[in-house]
Amino acid sequence: MRFMILVKATKDSEAGAMPSEQLLTEMGKYNEELVKAGILLAGEGLHPSSKGTRVTFSGTTRTLIDGPFAETKELIAGYWLWQVKSKDEAIAWVKRCPSPAGDGKEGEIEIRQVFSPEDFGAEFTPELRKQEERVRAQAAHNK
């Protein structure tokens, strides 16, 4: 099972404050543990929403909205993509994570399962499955 582990933004991360050397060291060690356990597929930090843009869709109209965006607690500051056996395993790993806000500040991480082809049922036809496999293979080649 794949899970997206979402690190929620804080006022500091949205202000562009970089993590301390201590937090970077702790996260580096934690990431090494994830790699050694064979569960880390990807992970990155994100720039603040002030450097981002949202695109809204209404029929054929696309509207651009430049950041920063309100509601910091709803924004994402970073992510990991993990391959684990269960949601319980993902939860256990998140509990071992250093606080992403650092320095004893309050932080939050959200755990969301990633869809797999089996989740889509009959609507995900053999032709669509082949297309998906082709796209994934091409994307892996782009790395």
ZIFEN-V856618 format. One record per helix or strand of 2 or more residues. SS is the DSSP state (2 for helix, 1 for strand). FROM is the first residue (numbers start at 0). LEN is the number of residues. Records with the same first field share a line. If there is no record, write none. Layout:
SS = FROM-LEN, FROM-LEN
This chain:
1 = 1-7, 39-6, 52-6, 60-6, 75-8, 108-5
2 = 10-4, 20-16, 48-3, 71-3, 86-10, 116-7, 125-17
